[in-house]
């Protein structure tokens, strides 16, 4: 059993010195002791069955202790201590919550930390959302290193990284360790390392659910993990529930149920172990509804096809007609006729009107303030500025997932174009070249810090450098010689 000392370095080998040489001679591993029956091991080694059973039980118990799932080495708490612990964890007044220190994980940049109220808080589920290339993964990699730093920059605890798309980029982490000014100034013993980061990949929803439900709680308790990163939360759910369009409603209900269960699991991990749970989320383009009111009170447009001929007006309109016309608009008493068609006679009109079912009572339209198009500007991160309604985005997984996170941080980007140049072609058209991207970070909502203003007001501009994220401070407009197109 050559792997026993490697798997369990603290196992008391001296107690079973008379058994281990024979077991090693027959090439029995630790897995064999846990999976094979005692009589089968006895037949192969010719050892007493009672001694083999004691050894197998000792190895199993040592593994339980090492994984943190055994209660034998933990003293039992009294009823009073248990009640006081539950009371302090679940029943706290607002004054007690404000007085308790808030542990955060730094982004290693003072401007970003100032906007986040010190960093990413422990004990909550935080979402980092943004377009592709906005800097979400770079943000998460910085947190993986900062989590190992002692307070107030970090938690002094290792990190756990779960990826649903690409594996953990250790090369990029090494680059950050080498070029980040703050990490480079630390002594060797205080620097974070790649050994403090545990990474795994979940290619599908089934493996993700198994790892989060069974393996992650054991790993968190065993290693005292302070940061759990899921990058990204939407990839597996999109692949699993958006395959068939025929069963859309059933898939949507099943996905909502799974998202609620995932949110409860992550929240329980964050609260129980006082760790920071950070998830990355993708975004999708937002299209306004065709039935939403305009801000100026204009008419609502309708795409319903018009009949080839007009019928006399009935005394009560259908709900569809009421929604497709504005209440203050005036209808002509003689609707326009298509050329080449004669209007129906009064007898035909009476027959058609009598054969039609009686329309239902007119339904009142919901006030604009209750529509999702109006409300989502306050919790998505896009559309809260009335002057900038172009290129709007919405975080994936909808309102169900939004209610599961305690904080949402949006990363925005906009292109920066160079000067207009005339290409040497037959048309001679002028074109612009994309030079770079400008990126901003804004707090949409959070329990420990106030949200930033509408649009880019209060948002912190940053750039992705060799050492990680770095805030950008622009002193004046004359310093920038480029044009920003929305």
Secondary structure, 3 states (H helix, E strand, C coil): CCCHHHHCCCCCHHHHHHHHHHHHHCCCCHHHHHHCCHHHHHHHHCCCHHHHHHHHHHHHHHHHHHHCCCCCCCCCCCHHHHHHHHHHHHCCCHHHHHHCCCCEECCCCHHHHHHCCCCEECCCEEEEEECCCCCHHHHHHHHHHHCCCCCCCCCCCCEEEEECCCCCCHHHHHHHHHHCHHHHHCCCCCCCCHHHEEEEECCCHHHHHHHHHHHHHHHHHHHCCCEEEEECCCHHHHHHHCCCCCCHHHHHHHHHHHHHHHHHHHHHHHHHHCCEEEEEECEEECCCCCCCCCCCCCCCCCCCCCCCCCCCCCCCCCHHHHHCCCCCCCCCCCCCCCCCCCCCCHHHHHHHHHHCCCCCCCCCCCCHHHCHHHHHHHCCCCCCCCCCCCCCEEECCHHHHHCCCCEEEEEEEEEEEEEEEECCCCCCCEEEEEEEEEEEEEEEECCCCCCCCCCCCCCEEEEEECCEEEECCCCCHHHCCCEECC
